[in-house]
């Protein structure tokens, strides 16, 4: 069985920069992390997407 994947998208430019295995399926809120965006060239807030 394959693992599901989710992406972390930059909230400023919308680019999907990081991939990860998603958090638990029943969880209502999505992961939000400050990470480096190579397109914005600075640390920005990234949100979990499908």
LINSUL-V82252 format. One record per residue. N is the residue number from 1. RES is the residue in one letter. PSI is psi in whole degrees, -180 to 180 (NA if undefined). OMEGA is omega in whole degrees, 0 to 359 (NA if undefined). Layout:
BEGIN
n: [N,N]
res: [RES,RES]
psi: [PSI,PSI]
omega: [OMEGA,OMEGA]
END
This chain:
BEGIN
n: [1,2,3,4,5,6,7,8,9,10,11,12,13,14,15,16,17,18,19,20,21,22,23,24,25,26,27,28,29,30,31,32,33,34,35,36,37,38,39,40,41,42,43,44,45,46,47,48,49,50]
res: [X,X,X,X,X,X,X,X,X,X,X,X,X,X,X,X,X,X,X,X,X,X,X,X,X,X,X,X,X,X,X,X,X,X,X,X,X,X,X,X,X,X,X,X,X,X,X,X,X,X]
psi: [131,147,143,149,148,161,154,121,140,135,-17,-55,-16,1,141,106,-29,143,152,168,136,161,-180,142,-33,-5,132,-41,152,155,136,122,144,118,167,130,120,-17,-38,-20,37,170,125,168,130,136,149,133,174,NA]
omega: [182,176,175,180,174,181,173,182,178,180,181,184,177,180,176,188,186,175,183,171,186,175,183,186,183,184,185,183,182,183,176,184,173,181,180,176,183,178,176,181,176,178,180,177,178,180,180,176,179,NA]
END
